[in-house]
Amino acid sequence: MGSFSEAQHLTDPVWLERLFTELAAQVPSPALRDPHQAWQQWFARDASLLPALPRMHWALFGGGKAKQNGQSNQAVRLHLSFNLLEDKPAAAQITHGKICERKTWKTQWERGAAYVGDRLYSEDYQGLRELDARGCAYIVRLRDDAVVTVQEELPVTAADRAAGVTRQAWVQLGRRACDRITGVRVVWVQSATAGELRLATNLPVPEAPAELVSVMYRRRWQIEGFFKWLKCLLGCRHWLAESQRGVTIQLYLALIAAVLLQLALGQRPTKRMLELLRLYQLGWATLAELTAGLAREHARGKLRTSKKS
C-alpha cells in the first residue's frame, strides 16, 4: 500500500496506457479467421461503472439510486474497445463517472474499423453520420422509441431467418429534419430473451448480410463477460489510492495484468488458473506444481470445448 501510494506520484498514466495498447496488440490472433472482409476489425464498445468512495469528490456521479433520492454518489468509468474476433481488449480510457461514453468513444475512432454498440450509441444520429464519414462501419441497437421510416424493403434469406432475422430494409432515422440520416440499413432480429431488436448498420448487404449483422451484435456480449472477469477475478473493486491519478494507474495495471496473463497462458485465465498462480506467488506451490496444474486446466478446458461442439 505504501509503495503504491508513492508510485502514483511517480508513474505517468499516459505511459501505462501506451504500454497496455502495445501489449494488447501482441496477443496472437486465432489461427482461423473468418474470410469475410466485414469481420476483420470489429470492436465492441462499452463502458462500466466502478463504485468510488464518498470522499473521492473528483468522481462525482449522479446516477443509480442517488439520482432517485437526490443525493450524490461517486463512480469511476472504464471505457473499453474490445476486439470481438480476437477476444481481447484493444483500447481503454479511465474517467470519472459523469463523462459521456459517446464523447470518449469519438476520441478513439480508428479509420476503417467497425464498432458494435448498444442503444446508448444509437441515440446520437449526428455521431453515426460522422462515424460513416470517417470510413468506419457500425452496428448499433436502436432505442424502442426511435423513429424509423422505411424507404426500401430488402429480401431475407433462409440463412438470415435461421439467425433470427425477420426483416431488413433501407431506412431514414430521426423525426426532426435536422436530425434525420439516410443510408442506414435496419435489421429486425427476434431474440428469445430481449424480444425484437432493431439493429442499424451502414454496411450494404454484400459486405454484411443480415445473418452476420445478427451474429456480430450477439458477440457484443463478449465485452460484458470481460468486464465481469476483470472485476471478479482480478479483484478491481478495492481502491489502493483515492486520487484520480492513482485510480487510473490501478485500472491500467489491472488491464496490463489481464493481457500479460493471456499472453503467458494462451487464453484468458480461469478462476482455477488464478488460484494456482496465487499459490505459487505465496510460496505454497512450486514452479513444477504450477506448470502441472496449468497444463491440467488447459486439458480440462479443451475437453469442455470439444463436448460443447
N, C-alpha and C positions, 0 to 999 in steps of 0.2 A: 504493500500500500504506500509506504513512504517513498520507494523508488519510483512508483508510477506518478505520485504527486509531484515529484521533481521533474520527471520526464516530460510532463505535459507542458512545461515552460521551455523545454529544450528541443522538442521534436516538432517538425513542421508538418501539419496535416496534409498540405498540398503534396509533399514528397510521398507520404503514405498512400494518398490517392493514386499517384502515378505508379507506385510500386504494385498496388493492388491490380491496376489495369494491366500492367505488363505481365504479372504472374497469371492472371486470368486468361490472357492470350496464349499462354504456354500449355494450358490444359489441352491434351490431344483431342481431336475430333473423333467421332465414331468412325469405324472402318467403312461402314456402309452409309453413304449419303444419298438422299433422295435425288434422282437425276433431274427432277423438275426444277426449273430455274427459280420459280417463286418461293422455293423452300430454303434457299441458300443462306440468307441472313435475316432471320426472323427473331425479333426481340419482344418478349412480353414486358410491358411497362406497368409498374405499380409502386405504391409506397405503403409503408407500415408504420404505425404509431407505437412508440415505446413510452410507457409512463415515466415521468420525471418526478423528482421530489418537490414538495411545495416551495422550498426555499430557492429552487432553481428558476428565478424570476425571468431569466432570459428565454426560457422555454414556455412562456405563457401561451396557453391554448384554451379556447372556449368551447370545446366540443363535448359530446357524450352527455353524461348525467349533469355535468357542471353547467352546460348550456341550458338545461331544463330548469334548474333551480337558481340560476343567475349568478352562481359562484364561478370563480376562475380555477382552472387547473393547469397543469404543466405536462408537456409531452415533447418528445423528440421524434422527428420524422425521418425515416430512412427511405430515400428514393432509389429505385433499382431498375436497371435494364438487365433482363435475363435472356440469355441465348437459348431459345427453345430447342433448336436442333442439337446443340452440344451440351445441353443440360448444365449450364454453369452461369454464374453472374458475370456480366460484361462491364458494367459501369455503375457507380454508386455515388450518391451525394447525401450528406447529412445536414439537416437544417432544424430550426425549431418548428413546432407543430403547426403554426399558422401559415407557413409558406404554402402557396398554391402548387399542387402537384403538376398541373399543366404548364405553369410558368417555368418550373425547374426542368421539366421534360424538354422544353424548347431549347434550352441551353445545351442539351446533349444530343440533338438530332445529328445523324450521320447521313450524308448524301448517299442515296442508293440503298439504304437499309429499309426494313419493313417492320412495323410495330403492331402489336396486338394489345388492345386496351379494353377496360370495362366501360360502363356507362359514363363515368366522370369525364373520360377523354373524348366523348362524342358531344358534349354539351357546347363546345366552342367550335361552331362551324367555320369561323374565320381561321381558326387554328388548323382545321383539316384542309382548308384551301391553301394555307401557307405550307403545310406539310407536302401537299401534292406539288406545289411549285418548287420545292426543294428536291424533287425527284425521289421522294420516299413513298413507299406503299404503306397501307394501313388496313387493319380490320378492327373495328370498334363496335361495341354493342350499343344500340340506340336506347334512349330512355323510352319508357312506355308512353309518355305524352309527346314524343317527338312527332312533328307534322311531316308526313311522307306523301308526296304527290307522285303517283306512278306515271311515267312517261312512255315506257316500252316494256311489255312483258317479255320474259325470256323463258325458253324451254327448260324443263327439269328432266334430267336423265334418270335411268334406273339406279345408277351408282349414286347420284345425288340423293334420291329417295332413301336408299339404304343408309345414308349418313344422317337421316333425319330431316333433310331439306324438303319443304313443302311448296316453296315458291321462290322466284327470284325475278328482279326487274331493275331497269334503269330508272332512277327517281330524281326528284328535286326535294331537297331538305330545307326546312325552315318555313315560318309563317310570314314574317315581315320581309319586304323586298330587300332591305339592307343586309339581312342575314342569310338569304337563300343561297344555296350552292347546287350546281348541277354536275353531271358527270359522275354520279355516285351510284353504285350498284348495291342494292339491298337484298340479302338472302334471308328468308324466313326459315328458321330451324325449330323443330319441335323437340323440346327437352323433357325427359321424364321427371326431372326434379324442379326445373325452373319454368316450365310451361313453354310458351312460344318466345323465341329470341329473334330479334331483328338485327342482323349484322351488316354494317355498312363497310364497303371497301371501294377503293378507286382502281382496282385491278380489273381488266376485262376478262371475259370468260376463258379465252385461250390461255392466258397466263395463270389463272387460278379458278378452276371450275368450282361450282358451288360446294361440291363434296370437300374440296381442300379448304375452303373458307370455314366450313363447319368443323373440320378436324383441327385446323390451326387455332380456332378460338377455344376449343376444348383443351388444347395443350397449354393455354394460358394459365391453367391451374398449377403448372409446374412452379411458377413463381410463388404461389401461395404455400406450396409444400416447402420451398426453400426458406421462406420467412419463418415457418413453424420450426423447421430443423435448426435454423440459426438461433432462435430464441430458446428452444427447449434443450437441445443437445449441447450447444456451445455455452449456454448459460449467460446470455447477454442481458439479463434483467436486473443485475446488481451493478450499480454505477460505482466505479473506482475513483471517480472525480466528479465534481459538480459544475465545473465551468464548461462553457460551450466548447472550448478548445480540447479539454480533457475528454469530454463525451465523444467528440468527433474522433479523437485518436483511438479511444477504446473500441468504437464500432469498426474503424478501419482495420485495427489489429484483429478483430474477430473475423472480418471478411478475409483478411490475408491468411489467417489460420485455416479457414474453411477451404480456400484454394490450395494451400500447401498440403493439407490432408488429402485432397482429391488428387493432387499430383503424385504424392507418395504412394497412395493406396490404389490408384487407378479407378477409383469410384468415390462417391460421397460416403464417408464412413457411417456405419450404422451405430446404434446405441451400444451394442456389444463391443464393436471395434474401439469406440472411445473409452469404454471401461478398461479394455486391455491396455490402451495407451496410458491411461491414468495410473494403472497398477505398475506399469514399467517406470513412469516418472517418479512414483513414490518409492521405488526400490523394492517393491513387493513381488515383482516378476522379473526374470532375467530376459536378456535380448532373445535367447533361443525360445523361451516360452512365449514371448510376444510374437515372434515370427511364426511359430507353430499355430498360435491362436488366430492370427490374422489370416493364415492360409486356410484354416478350418472354416472361418467365417466366409471367406471368398467362395469356398466349395459349397457351403450351405446356400449362399446367395444364388449361385449358378443353378443349383438344384431347384430352388423355388421358382426361378425364372423359366426353366425348362418345363416344369409342371404346369405353369400358367399358360405357356404357349402350346 
